Amino acid sequence: MNRVFNFGAGPAALPLEVLQQIQHELLDWQQQGVSILEIGHRTKAFLTMIEQVENDFRELLQIPNNYKVLFLGGGARVQFSMIPLNILADKASADFMVSGFWSRLAKQEAQRYCDTQFVFNMDEKSREIPQHQQWQLNPQAAYVYYTANETIEGIEFHRVPEVGSVPLVCDMTSCIMAEPIDIKRFGLIFAGTQKNLGIAGMTVVIVREDLMQQPSALTPMAYNYLTQAEQKSILITPPVFAWYVLGLILQWLKKIGGLTAIASINQRKAEKLYATIDQYDCYQNSIAKSCRSRMNVIFNMTNKAIEDSFLQQAEAADLFYLRGHKVFGGVRASIYNAVSEQAVDTLVEFMRDFAQRHV
Ligand SMILES: *Cc1c(COP(=O)(O)O)cnc(C)c1O
């Protein structure tokens, strides 16, 4: 077996322990004599499992009782539409902080259902999230939307934005459970599971109960938050395997010591990488330090001509999937929870060695 170091942006690395557990119990899950892939979603064993997953999820994020947690099929961007359909109620407009690719797309999608306004609009050249004084907040907006971590550009909010009394909606797909957060600050949080929560196929939505009471009549049944909350997210056949893997990831996180423990590991990993980028002239990351992503570390080669050779030599050293997004180019090291400190140390060592050979 030769497993490489996986820096892919998503679907992304899983902890080896979790993969081994999946392998170990695949053929006979929980003494049911069948695999998790073959069992009905209304069986007692499955219902017990999803109750445990919700309990662990709530415990790790300290979710208050007035929030529902929904486990819905489909990718994260399904929620770009389902959020306005479910929570606009009688409002006509929503506010968007556009800090990169994903928040721009979310605004475009929401525009089908309501008027959307910019709180601010960063373009490709912006290296910093605008200061609060420059924000245009509409007090009549149904919600203020932002993307906590822009996975493609490598730009992250290091603090929850202050938006007054309008409910805050956040796409945390690429940074959920990377550190403790104060759920009470949010109206709604959602995250696709393929980055920090396991495998593709599911999106978790944490939503304050009072916000979901008036879904639009156009809301698809499968994504009606109220109905899905009443039906414990099994109104339609759910992605059972993604749900199961999510459960294993949560247990793994609890074993490590929860979100405080993983946050300090994540902090160390990001610091090591940025320190290496800043130390050598051959690497560049010009994003303001206060907004550099701790999950997706982006950099360019000062001499673009050696980028391919960097990536090829990295692969020869078992460092995989470092090529940046196809639109933006460059190098991107995604260092989600499941990417070990050892993987980052190996990358750092490679980068030092490469830099010394290319001065
Ligand atoms: C990956 C990603 C998405 C898109 O996820 P899909 O499941 O492919 O729709 C949305 N937002 C963020 C922040 C992401 O990182």
The ligand as a Gaussian input file, in Angstrom:
#p B3LYP/6-31G(d) Opt

LIG

0 1
 C      -16.667000      23.322000      -2.463000
 C      -17.465000      24.513000      -2.062000
 C      -18.780000      24.727000      -2.518000
 C      -19.438000      23.856000      -3.567000
 O      -19.726000      22.592000      -3.133000
 P      -20.622000      21.630000      -4.065000
 O      -20.951000      20.527000      -3.106000
 O      -19.784000      21.216000      -5.206000
 O      -21.827000      22.391000      -4.497000
 C      -19.466000      25.816000      -2.039000
 N      -18.911000      26.662000      -1.163000
 C      -17.659000      26.494000      -0.708000
 C      -17.103000      27.461000       0.280000
 C      -16.902000      25.416000      -1.145000
 O      -15.648000      25.258000      -0.686000

